[in-house]
Every structure is written in C-alpha cells, then in structure tokens.
Amino acid sequence: MAKQEPEPTAGADEGAFLWPPRKPVAVETHTPPAFEAPPASTAGTPVPTPTGGRALWRAVERCWLAPVAPPLAERIELTGWAPDPFGVFCDRCGGPVGPHEADEFGCAACLTTTVPWARFVRLGPHVDPLRAWVHEVKFTRWRRLGVDLGRLLGERIRLAGAPRERVCVVPMPTTFRRRMSRGVDHAGAIAEGVAEVLDAPLVRALARSHAPSQRSLAPTERKRNAAKSIRVRGKADLRGWTVILVDDVRTTGATLEAAARALRGRHRGGRTPADRMKIWACALAVVAPQSRRGESQEGFPGADPEG
C-alpha cells in the first residue's frame, strides 16, 4: 500500500517551512492549465503551454539517475538545510538584511535605485549546500533536481503572497549554444517546478542571443551586455497578468533587470492598474556583494553564476 502523506494540522503556521509542499503535485500526470486570454481590451495571441514527451523523459530520469543521485527531500533531511525565512533578505532586491534594515522602500543597497519588479523572492544565499545543488542542475544535467528546487521556490512565492489568478511563470532564457553545451535548460526546469506549485501556465516569453559571458565582464558592463542579448518572443499579451520571472542565481541582477525591462517595454500601458503587467523576480540563490568577485567555481570549469 502506498504511504499516505500526513495532512497538515488546521493550526499549522502558514509561513513555516514545509517540504514537500503541503499540496504535492504528481509531476508525471500534471498538466498546467491552458493560457487564458486577457480581456478583449488587452487580447493578444497567447503562447500555448508546452506539452509533449515530458513524462517519458522523467521516467528515464527516475530509472537511470535515481540510483546514483538522492532526491531533494533526502538531501534536505541529511543537511538540515531550510530556505531563508522572510525578513532576512530584502524583498525588493533580494540582498541580505539585518533586523529593521529594510522596509517597503527597500534596503540600503537598493533604496536609491530603480528596480523593474514589484517583489523579489529567493530560497537562500549562494552558499553550500544550495550552491552545490544549483551547480548540479546546471553542469551535470540533473533536471529532476531543478524541478524539485523550482517546486520549493514556488512554495515560497506562494507564501510570500503571490496572486492566485492571472499569474504566469516566465523562465530566464538561455542561448542555443549554452543549451547544447550543457544539455539542459536549467532555468526552464526550475520554472516548470514553480508553475506546478502555483498552478500557473509556463510561458516562454523571452529569447536570448549569444553574447560574452556575464562572468567575464565588469559589473558596469553587464547591464549593457544583457540588454543587447535578451528580447521578447512570441505574441502573448501579458498586460493585466502577474509575471513570475524565474532564474537560478542572481549575481549583480543585470540579467534579471534586462529581462524585466524587455517585458515591460513590450507590455507597457493599460488604462487601469489592473490592466498593467506586474513582475515578481525570483531566484534560487543570491550571491552576496562581497562574494561577486573571484567566486570559486571549483569542479565546474567555465561556470557562469549568472548565465
């Protein structure tokens, strides 16, 4: 007989860490709902939710990879790791903050800057074991781990108060060359897990052309490099929707900002606030400012923390 997961108690703390999420989704059989068209005043041609042979590939992953790589739930139990509680990072830029160092206007690091999103959500800082898990997804093609991490991120987004209606998930794009060299679309796998937990459509609204690695550039050059390489694709009209923009790691934030500004440039306007697009930026991990230069990527040659 299959083991039944215990139901959460009625008085459970809504903000407490819970893994697996309180409403686990059967990955093999779940299909996100079709992308609902906006009202007639903002109607566009939606990008269909991708379908296909996902169940087949996941069956292959379970058969060949499960014996050599433990699942995320087991890793969490062994390491004692847990996502950051709300309040230890700025919900405007994602950077670390201490008690009373941030308010609704941001923290000292972002108070005087403009960010193109309404909220930032993360799992934790870019340190082990989370750092090792992210690298395992990106550089060893362990896609199932990426989906599980995405489900965990989706649970945190839900607890952060994300809207329940008219929400879609947009992954950060990768280039064809990087996809072929790595063998996995890591941001797409993470976004897929987020979409499953939020019960939201996954919309690949962004594309990326090949450009110099962000890691090879100075921080002052990264914004220009990212802005030139990221563009909006498809004809979906996302005005009136809340877009959950998903990436694996935020280093300087240049890539996420370029993607958010590209979306805003395409979907600007709206007669009322309800008709305007809102963006939440979300990442598994955030690199601390003091760690951005000379970050160790031991064991992963050519690793790019923001690419």
C-alpha positions as CSV (number, residue, x, y, z in Angstrom):
1,M,0.0,0.0,0.0
2,A,1.3,3.4,-0.9
3,K,2.4,5.5,2.0
4,Q,0.0,8.4,2.7
5,E,1.4,11.8,3.4
6,P,0.1,13.3,6.7
7,E,-2.3,16.2,6.3
8,P,-1.1,19.5,7.9
9,T,-2.9,20.4,11.0
10,A,-5.5,23.2,10.9
11,G,-3.4,25.5,13.1
12,A,-0.2,25.0,11.2
13,D,1.9,28.1,10.8
14,E,1.3,29.3,7.2
15,G,4.8,30.7,7.0
16,A,6.6,27.7,8.4
17,F,9.0,25.7,6.2
18,L,7.3,22.6,4.8
19,W,8.9,20.2,2.4
20,P,7.4,18.6,0.3
21,P,4.9,21.4,-0.2
22,R,1.6,21.0,1.6
23,K,-0.1,20.2,-1.7
24,P,2.3,18.0,-3.6
25,V,1.8,17.7,-7.3
26,A,2.2,14.5,-9.2
27,V,4.8,15.6,-11.8
28,E,4.1,12.7,-14.1
29,T,0.4,13.5,-14.6
30,H,0.0,17.2,-14.0
31,T,-0.6,19.5,-17.0
32,P,-0.7,23.2,-16.3
33,P,-4.0,24.9,-17.4
34,A,-4.2,26.4,-20.8
35,F,-3.1,30.0,-21.1
36,E,-6.2,32.1,-20.6
37,A,-6.6,35.0,-22.9
38,P,-6.8,38.5,-21.4
39,P,-10.0,40.5,-21.7
40,A,-10.9,41.8,-25.1
41,S,-9.4,45.2,-24.4
42,T,-6.0,43.7,-24.0
43,A,-6.4,40.5,-26.0
44,G,-3.4,39.0,-27.8
45,T,-2.3,35.7,-29.1
46,P,-1.2,33.6,-26.1
47,V,1.9,31.3,-26.2
48,P,0.5,27.8,-25.6
49,T,1.6,25.9,-22.6
50,P,4.2,23.4,-23.8
51,T,3.3,19.7,-23.8
52,G,4.9,16.6,-25.2
53,G,7.1,13.8,-24.0
54,R,7.9,15.1,-20.5
55,A,6.5,12.0,-18.8
56,L,8.8,9.8,-20.9
57,W,11.9,11.8,-20.1
58,R,11.0,11.8,-16.4
59,A,10.6,8.1,-16.4
60,V,14.1,7.8,-18.0
61,E,15.5,10.1,-15.3
62,R,13.9,8.0,-12.5
63,C,15.2,4.8,-14.0
64,W,18.8,5.8,-14.7
65,L,19.5,8.7,-12.3
66,A,17.6,7.8,-9.1
67,P,20.1,5.1,-8.0
68,V,23.1,7.5,-8.1
69,A,21.6,10.8,-7.0
70,P,19.4,11.2,-3.9
71,P,16.2,13.2,-4.2
72,L,16.0,16.7,-2.8
73,A,13.8,15.7,0.2
74,E,16.6,13.3,1.4
75,R,19.3,15.9,0.9
76,I,17.3,18.4,3.0
77,E,16.9,15.9,5.8
78,L,20.6,15.0,5.7
79,T,22.0,18.5,5.7
80,G,19.3,20.2,7.8
81,W,19.1,23.0,5.2
82,A,16.0,25.2,5.1
83,P,15.0,28.2,2.9
84,D,15.6,31.7,4.3
85,P,12.8,33.0,6.4
86,F,11.1,36.1,5.2
87,G,12.8,39.1,6.8
88,V,16.5,38.1,6.4
89,F,16.6,39.3,2.8
90,C,15.3,42.5,1.1
91,D,12.0,41.7,-0.7
92,R,12.9,44.5,-3.2
93,C,16.4,43.4,-4.3
94,G,16.9,40.0,-2.6
95,G,20.1,41.1,-0.8
96,P,20.8,40.1,2.9
97,V,19.5,42.4,5.6
98,G,19.5,42.5,9.3
99,P,16.7,43.4,11.7
100,H,15.0,46.7,10.8
101,E,17.4,47.3,7.8
102,A,14.7,47.1,5.2
103,D,11.1,48.4,4.7
104,E,8.6,48.7,1.9
105,F,11.0,51.0,0.0
106,G,13.9,48.6,0.1
107,C,17.3,48.4,1.9
108,A,20.4,50.5,1.9
109,A,21.7,48.6,-1.1
110,C,18.7,49.4,-3.3
111,L,16.9,52.3,-1.7
112,T,18.3,54.8,-4.3
113,T,17.9,52.5,-7.3
114,T,15.0,51.7,-9.5
115,V,14.1,48.0,-10.0
116,P,11.7,46.9,-12.7
117,W,9.8,44.4,-10.5
118,A,7.4,44.7,-7.5
119,R,8.8,41.9,-5.3
120,F,11.9,39.6,-5.1
121,V,11.8,36.1,-3.6
122,R,14.7,33.8,-3.1
123,L,15.5,30.5,-1.3
124,G,18.8,31.5,0.2
125,P,22.3,32.8,-0.3
126,H,24.6,31.3,-2.9
127,V,26.5,29.1,-0.5
128,D,26.6,25.3,0.0
129,P,24.6,23.2,0.1
130,L,22.2,25.3,-2.1
131,R,25.1,26.4,-4.3
132,A,26.2,22.8,-4.9
133,W,22.6,21.8,-5.8
134,V,22.3,24.7,-8.3
135,H,25.6,23.7,-9.9
136,E,24.5,20.1,-10.1
137,V,21.4,21.2,-12.1
138,K,23.4,23.4,-14.5
139,F,26.5,21.4,-15.1
140,T,25.6,17.7,-14.6
141,R,22.2,17.9,-16.4
142,W,20.3,16.7,-13.3
143,R,17.0,18.2,-14.5
144,R,14.8,16.4,-11.9
145,L,16.7,18.3,-9.1
146,G,16.0,21.6,-10.9
147,V,12.2,20.8,-11.0
148,D,12.2,19.9,-7.3
149,L,14.1,23.1,-6.4
150,G,11.6,25.0,-8.5
151,R,8.7,23.4,-6.6
152,L,10.3,24.6,-3.3
153,L,10.8,28.1,-4.8
154,G,7.1,28.1,-5.9
155,E,6.1,27.3,-2.3
156,R,8.0,30.3,-1.0
157,I,6.5,32.5,-3.7
158,R,3.0,31.3,-2.7
159,L,3.7,32.0,1.0
160,A,5.0,35.5,0.0
161,G,1.5,36.4,-1.1
162,A,1.6,35.9,-4.9
163,P,-1.7,36.4,-6.6
164,R,-3.7,33.2,-7.2
165,E,-5.3,34.3,-10.5
166,R,-3.9,35.7,-13.8
167,V,-0.4,34.5,-12.9
168,C,2.1,33.1,-15.4
169,V,5.7,31.8,-15.0
170,V,8.4,33.0,-17.4
171,P,11.8,31.4,-17.2
172,M,15.0,33.3,-17.9
173,P,16.1,32.3,-21.5
174,T,19.3,30.5,-22.4
175,T,21.1,30.6,-25.7
176,F,21.1,27.7,-28.2
177,R,24.8,27.3,-27.7
178,R,24.7,27.1,-23.9
179,R,21.7,24.7,-24.1
180,M,23.6,22.4,-26.4
181,S,26.9,22.5,-24.4
182,R,25.2,22.0,-21.0
183,G,22.5,19.6,-22.2
184,V,19.8,21.1,-20.0
185,D,17.7,24.3,-19.9
186,H,18.2,24.7,-16.1
187,A,16.1,27.9,-15.8
188,G,13.3,26.2,-17.7
189,A,13.4,23.2,-15.3
190,I,13.2,25.4,-12.3
191,A,10.4,27.5,-13.8
192,E,8.5,24.3,-14.5
193,G,8.5,23.3,-10.8
194,V,7.4,26.9,-9.9
195,A,4.5,26.7,-12.3
196,E,3.4,23.3,-11.0
197,V,3.1,24.6,-7.4
198,L,1.4,27.8,-8.4
199,D,-0.9,26.0,-10.8
200,A,0.1,28.6,-13.4
201,P,0.9,28.4,-17.1
202,L,4.6,28.3,-18.1
203,V,5.2,30.9,-20.9
204,R,8.5,31.1,-22.7
205,A,8.1,34.8,-23.5
206,L,11.9,35.6,-23.7
207,A,14.7,34.7,-26.0
208,R,18.4,35.2,-25.8
209,S,21.1,35.6,-28.4
210,H,24.7,34.5,-27.7
211,A,26.9,37.2,-26.0
212,P,30.0,37.3,-23.9
213,S,29.6,35.5,-20.5
214,Q,28.5,37.9,-17.8
215,R,31.2,36.5,-15.5
216,S,33.9,37.7,-18.0
217,L,32.7,41.3,-17.8
218,A,33.0,44.0,-15.2
219,P,29.8,44.8,-13.2
220,T,29.5,48.1,-15.0
221,E,29.4,46.3,-18.4
222,R,26.9,43.6,-17.5
223,K,23.8,45.6,-17.9
224,R,24.6,46.7,-21.4
225,N,25.6,43.2,-22.4
226,A,22.4,41.6,-21.0
227,A,20.2,44.3,-22.5
228,K,21.6,43.6,-26.0
229,S,21.1,39.8,-25.8
230,I,17.6,39.5,-24.3
231,R,14.4,40.1,-26.3
232,V,10.7,39.3,-26.1
233,R,9.5,36.5,-28.3
234,G,6.0,35.4,-29.3
235,K,2.8,37.4,-29.4
236,A,1.3,36.8,-26.0
237,D,-0.2,39.9,-24.4
238,L,0.7,39.8,-20.7
239,R,-0.9,43.1,-19.7
240,G,-3.1,42.5,-16.7
241,W,-1.0,39.5,-15.6
242,T,1.4,38.9,-12.8
243,V,4.6,37.5,-14.3
244,I,6.8,35.3,-12.1
245,L,10.3,35.8,-13.7
246,V,12.5,32.8,-12.7
247,D,16.3,32.5,-12.7
248,D,18.7,30.2,-10.9
249,V,21.2,32.7,-9.4
250,R,21.1,36.5,-9.0
251,T,24.7,37.9,-9.0
252,T,24.6,41.6,-9.9
253,G,21.0,41.4,-11.1
254,A,21.8,42.7,-14.6
255,T,20.3,39.7,-16.4
256,L,17.1,39.7,-14.4
257,E,16.8,43.5,-14.9
258,A,17.3,43.3,-18.6
259,A,14.6,40.6,-18.9
260,A,12.1,42.5,-16.8
261,R,12.7,45.7,-18.7
262,A,12.3,43.9,-22.0
263,L,8.9,42.6,-20.8
264,R,7.9,46.0,-19.6
265,G,8.9,47.5,-22.9
266,R,6.6,45.2,-24.9
267,H,3.7,45.3,-22.4
268,R,3.6,48.9,-21.3
269,G,0.4,50.7,-21.0
270,G,-3.0,49.8,-19.6
271,R,-5.9,52.1,-18.8
272,T,-6.2,51.0,-15.2
273,P,-3.7,49.5,-12.7
274,A,-5.5,46.1,-13.1
275,D,-4.6,46.2,-16.9
276,R,-0.9,46.7,-16.3
277,M,1.6,43.9,-16.1
278,K,3.3,43.2,-12.7
279,I,6.6,41.4,-12.3
280,W,7.9,39.3,-9.5
281,A,11.6,38.4,-9.8
282,C,12.6,35.1,-8.2
283,A,15.8,33.1,-7.9
284,L,17.0,30.1,-6.1
285,A,20.1,31.8,-4.7
286,V,21.6,35.3,-4.4
287,V,25.3,36.0,-4.4
288,A,26.4,38.3,-1.6
289,P,28.1,41.5,-2.8
290,Q,31.4,40.6,-1.2
291,S,31.4,37.3,-3.0
292,R,30.8,38.5,-6.5
293,R,34.5,38.9,-7.4
294,G,36.6,35.8,-7.6
295,E,33.8,33.5,-6.7
296,S,35.1,29.9,-6.5
297,Q,33.6,27.6,-9.2
298,E,35.7,24.6,-8.3
299,G,34.7,21.5,-10.1
300,F,32.8,23.3,-12.8
301,P,35.1,24.6,-15.4
302,G,33.8,27.7,-17.2
303,A,30.9,28.0,-14.7
304,D,28.9,31.2,-15.1
305,P,26.9,32.1,-12.0
306,E,24.6,34.4,-13.9
307,G,24.2,32.8,-17.3
